[in-house]
Amino acid sequence: MKRPGILFLVSLGPGDNSQRTFAAQAALERSKVLIGYKGYLLLLSPRQDQKIVASEIGEEEERARMAVDIAASGSDVSLVSSGDVGIYAMAGLVYEVLKEKGWLPGRDIEVEVLPGVSAFNAAASRLGAPLMHDFACISLSDLMTPWDTIARRLEAAAQADFVICLYNPQSRSRNWQLTSAQQILLALRSGETPVGIVTNGYREGEKIVLTTLKQMTAYPVDMSTTLLIGNSKTFQWDRWMVTPRGYHLEKIG
Amino acid sequence: MKRPGILFLVSLGPGDNSQRTFAAQAALERSKVLIGYKGYLLLLSPRQDQKIVASEIGEEEERARMAVDIAASGSDVSLVSSGDVGIYAMAGLVYEVLKEKGWLPGRDIEVEVLPGVSAFNAAASRLGAPLMHDFACISLSDLMTPWDTIARRLEAAAQADFVICLYNPQSRSRNWQLTSAQQILLALRSGETPVGIVTNGYREGEKIVLTTLKQMTAYPVDMSTTLLIGNSKTFQWDRWMVTPRGYHLEKIG
């Protein structure tokens, strides 16, 4: 059998290339093939000798299979995700495909995960310092998760006073989830709780809004939007959102 | 008044310099002064013309004040944190110090937050794909947070089936919190739930353990350890930890 290539699972970070890690960039440069959603591949300025395999939204499983097959055929390949490939992104599908094939990473194929700046790290950096204490990340997409599971998580996070990061608040086919989430949270949190809304963080058309839980549905959101909802101690200060301390003195900075 | 410098709040990422972003590195290079915990400053290979202000663990507030004062005096300065400066780290203290002084970022002083790869992004990348679905991050340090708040968050996260990231599991002065957390979680989750333990991720002496909730206290942990506890669907496969799907088809990869 031909020696397999390395399958790099590469975090592109938020839109701006400067928010990518050196290690992720090195993996991209080492790859013979780059595979990913076509919207992102265009931003990568591939070299002439690199093959590009662009796919559409919704073709995630095929994309994972192709990346695995390309590596198995002997080429180093980067499968790319925006943000962090390990957070709600492509890494899981690749491991599921490998398991189905019975190909063990480290034995039958080399897989290297390159972590990155995910959407909520990026959003937090634009808003000030909202993530200084315990937080929960919840996707509002109910395409593959029952809404009652999502609702239960929203309730639990609000009750236990987590800062809450919301992913996938709305898409063309889903328009009621954010309002429903707001209602769940308003039953447990003050309407004045600060909420930061970041759309297209570090990309062209970046929009940053600082508002409140009561008002948060008054602004346009889409699949490129991350919402950060404060805990009971989070305050708004001019256009900044700050969750105090929870700075643990012993945690080295 | 002299034109103030820029205060960069810089995420160093996990130990390995290659896990830093280009933007963070550029901020470090632009700075006249680098300030941070001494253990991290040593890794930065500063230039001859850069001034180093190294401080001890426990001196976080003084460190934040000094960084603010240095920027106010006209020098570009990087205040550095390992991981992401915006996740349980120095960014919040800086905003609190500025508010106390009445200095508004963007008006009286320029502040730029450089996001990065935080400890749990890094840990996840070493374990496979554990963070493919909703997750909650909880610090077990009760130095500045009452234990009953922490316990309530552990319960809520377990009940609502979040993947759980634990920070600060143990220090020299705290040794019972992880066992107590385990007891809380075992009341609500199977003892066979996969748990990944990453110590010194991407640093010298990196240790990766894949175990179960029942067994997780059998391994040494310290302030450089992050634990990832699966949700009810997370599976162990050889030495990998995978949380299936929650891959949202509409989320572009």
Boltz contact constraints between the chains, C-beta under 6 A:
constraints:
  - contact:
      token1: [A, 18]
      token2: [B, 22]
      max_distance: 6.0
  - contact:
      token1: [A, 18]
      token2: [B, 23]
      max_distance: 6.0
  - contact:
      token1: [A, 19]
      token2: [B, 21]
      max_distance: 6.0
  - contact:
      token1: [A, 19]
      token2: [B, 23]
      max_distance: 6.0
  - contact:
      token1: [A, 21]
      token2: [B, 19]
      max_distance: 6.0
  - contact:
      token1: [A, 21]
      token2: [B, 21]
      max_distance: 6.0
  - contact:
      token1: [A, 22]
      token2: [B, 18]
      max_distance: 6.0
  - contact:
      token1: [A, 23]
      token2: [B, 18]
      max_distance: 6.0
  - contact:
      token1: [A, 23]
      token2: [B, 19]
      max_distance: 6.0
  - contact:
      token1: [A, 37]
      token2: [B, 252]
      max_distance: 6.0
  - contact:
      token1: [A, 37]
      token2: [B, 253]
      max_distance: 6.0
  - contact:
      token1: [A, 57]
      token2: [B, 252]
      max_distance: 6.0
  - contact:
      token1: [A, 58]
      token2: [B, 249]
      max_distance: 6.0
  - contact:
      token1: [A, 60]
      token2: [B, 253]
      max_distance: 6.0
  - contact:
      token1: [A, 81]
      token2: [B, 253]
      max_distance: 6.0
  - contact:
      token1: [A, 84]
      token2: [B, 121]
      max_distance: 6.0
  - contact:
      token1: [A, 86]
      token2: [B, 124]
      max_distance: 6.0
  - contact:
      token1: [A, 86]
      token2: [B, 125]
      max_distance: 6.0
  - contact:
      token1: [A, 86]
      token2: [B, 131]
      max_distance: 6.0
  - contact:
      token1: [A, 87]
      token2: [B, 131]
      max_distance: 6.0
  - contact:
      token1: [A, 89]
      token2: [B, 253]
      max_distance: 6.0
  - contact:
      token1: [A, 90]
      token2: [B, 253]
      max_distance: 6.0
  - contact:
      token1: [A, 91]
      token2: [B, 129]
      max_distance: 6.0
  - contact:
      token1: [A, 92]
      token2: [B, 129]
      max_distance: 6.0
  - contact:
      token1: [A, 92]
      token2: [B, 132]
      max_distance: 6.0
  - contact:
      token1: [A, 92]
      token2: [B, 247]
      max_distance: 6.0
  - contact:
      token1: [A, 93]
      token2: [B, 247]
      max_distance: 6.0
  - contact:
      token1: [A, 95]
      token2: [B, 128]
      max_distance: 6.0
  - contact:
      token1: [A, 95]
      token2: [B, 129]
      max_distance: 6.0
  - contact:
      token1: [A, 95]
      token2: [B, 242]
      max_distance: 6.0
  - contact:
      token1: [A, 99]
      token2: [B, 237]
      max_distance: 6.0
  - contact:
      token1: [A, 104]
      token2: [B, 238]
      max_distance: 6.0
  - contact:
      token1: [A, 113]
      token2: [B, 125]
      max_distance: 6.0
  - contact:
      token1: [A, 115]
      token2: [B, 117]
      max_distance: 6.0
  - contact:
      token1: [A, 115]
      token2: [B, 121]
      max_distance: 6.0
  - contact:
      token1: [A, 115]
      token2: [B, 122]
      max_distance: 6.0
  - contact:
      token1: [A, 115]
      token2: [B, 125]
      max_distance: 6.0
  - contact:
      token1: [A, 117]
      token2: [B, 115]
      max_distance: 6.0
  - contact:
      token1: [A, 121]
      token2: [B, 84]
      max_distance: 6.0
  - contact:
      token1: [A, 121]
      token2: [B, 115]
      max_distance: 6.0
  - contact:
      token1: [A, 122]
      token2: [B, 115]
      max_distance: 6.0
  - contact:
      token1: [A, 124]
      token2: [B, 86]
      max_distance: 6.0
  - contact:
      token1: [A, 125]
      token2: [B, 86]
      max_distance: 6.0
  - contact:
      token1: [A, 125]
      token2: [B, 113]
      max_distance: 6.0
  - contact:
      token1: [A, 125]
      token2: [B, 115]
      max_distance: 6.0
  - contact:
      token1: [A, 128]
      token2: [B, 95]
      max_distance: 6.0
  - contact:
      token1: [A, 129]
      token2: [B, 91]
      max_distance: 6.0
  - contact:
      token1: [A, 129]
      token2: [B, 92]
      max_distance: 6.0
  - contact:
      token1: [A, 129]
      token2: [B, 95]
      max_distance: 6.0
  - contact:
      token1: [A, 131]
      token2: [B, 86]
      max_distance: 6.0
  - contact:
      token1: [A, 131]
      token2: [B, 87]
      max_distance: 6.0
  - contact:
      token1: [A, 132]
      token2: [B, 92]
      max_distance: 6.0
  - contact:
      token1: [A, 134]
      token2: [B, 138]
      max_distance: 6.0
  - contact:
      token1: [A, 134]
      token2: [B, 153]
      max_distance: 6.0
  - contact:
      token1: [A, 135]
      token2: [B, 137]
      max_distance: 6.0
  - contact:
      token1: [A, 136]
      token2: [B, 136]
      max_distance: 6.0
  - contact:
      token1: [A, 137]
      token2: [B, 135]
      max_distance: 6.0
  - contact:
      token1: [A, 138]
      token2: [B, 134]
      max_distance: 6.0
  - contact:
      token1: [A, 139]
      token2: [B, 248]
      max_distance: 6.0
  - contact:
      token1: [A, 141]
      token2: [B, 248]
      max_distance: 6.0
  - contact:
      token1: [A, 143]
      token2: [B, 248]
      max_distance: 6.0
  - contact:
      token1: [A, 143]
      token2: [B, 249]
      max_distance: 6.0
  - contact:
      token1: [A, 143]
      token2: [B, 250]
      max_distance: 6.0
  - contact:
      token1: [A, 144]
      token2: [B, 245]
      max_distance: 6.0
  - contact:
      token1: [A, 144]
      token2: [B, 248]
      max_distance: 6.0
  - contact:
      token1: [A, 152]
      token2: [B, 160]
      max_distance: 6.0
  - contact:
      token1: [A, 153]
      token2: [B, 134]
      max_distance: 6.0
  - contact:
      token1: [A, 153]
      token2: [B, 160]
      max_distance: 6.0
  - contact:
      token1: [A, 156]
      token2: [B, 156]
      max_distance: 6.0
  - contact:
      token1: [A, 156]
      token2: [B, 159]
      max_distance: 6.0
  - contact:
      token1: [A, 156]
      token2: [B, 160]
      max_distance: 6.0
  - contact:
      token1: [A, 159]
      token2: [B, 156]
      max_distance: 6.0
  - contact:
      token1: [A, 160]
      token2: [B, 152]
      max_distance: 6.0
  - contact:
      token1: [A, 160]
      token2: [B, 153]
      max_distance: 6.0
  - contact:
      token1: [A, 160]
      token2: [B, 156]
      max_distance: 6.0
  - contact:
      token1: [A, 168]
      token2: [B, 248]
      max_distance: 6.0
  - contact:
      token1: [A, 168]
      token2: [B, 251]
      max_distance: 6.0
  - contact:
      token1: [A, 171]
      token2: [B, 250]
      max_distance: 6.0
  - contact:
      token1: [A, 237]
      token2: [B, 99]
      max_distance: 6.0
  - contact:
      token1: [A, 238]
      token2: [B, 104]
      max_distance: 6.0
  - contact:
      token1: [A, 242]
      token2: [B, 95]
      max_distance: 6.0
  - contact:
      token1: [A, 245]
      token2: [B, 144]
      max_distance: 6.0
  - contact:
      token1: [A, 247]
      token2: [B, 92]
      max_distance: 6.0
  - contact:
      token1: [A, 247]
      token2: [B, 93]
      max_distance: 6.0
  - contact:
      token1: [A, 248]
      token2: [B, 139]
      max_distance: 6.0
  - contact:
      token1: [A, 248]
      token2: [B, 141]
      max_distance: 6.0
  - contact:
      token1: [A, 248]
      token2: [B, 143]
      max_distance: 6.0
  - contact:
      token1: [A, 248]
      token2: [B, 144]
      max_distance: 6.0
  - contact:
      token1: [A, 248]
      token2: [B, 168]
      max_distance: 6.0
  - contact:
      token1: [A, 249]
      token2: [B, 58]
      max_distance: 6.0
  - contact:
      token1: [A, 249]
      token2: [B, 143]
      max_distance: 6.0
  - contact:
      token1: [A, 250]
      token2: [B, 143]
      max_distance: 6.0
  - contact:
      token1: [A, 250]
      token2: [B, 171]
      max_distance: 6.0
  - contact:
      token1: [A, 251]
      token2: [B, 168]
      max_distance: 6.0
  - contact:
      token1: [A, 252]
      token2: [B, 37]
      max_distance: 6.0
  - contact:
      token1: [A, 252]
      token2: [B, 57]
      max_distance: 6.0
  - contact:
      token1: [A, 253]
      token2: [B, 37]
      max_distance: 6.0
  - contact:
      token1: [A, 253]
      token2: [B, 60]
      max_distance: 6.0
  - contact:
      token1: [A, 253]
      token2: [B, 81]
      max_distance: 6.0
  - contact:
      token1: [A, 253]
      token2: [B, 89]
      max_distance: 6.0
  - contact:
      token1: [A, 253]
      token2: [B, 90]
      max_distance: 6.0
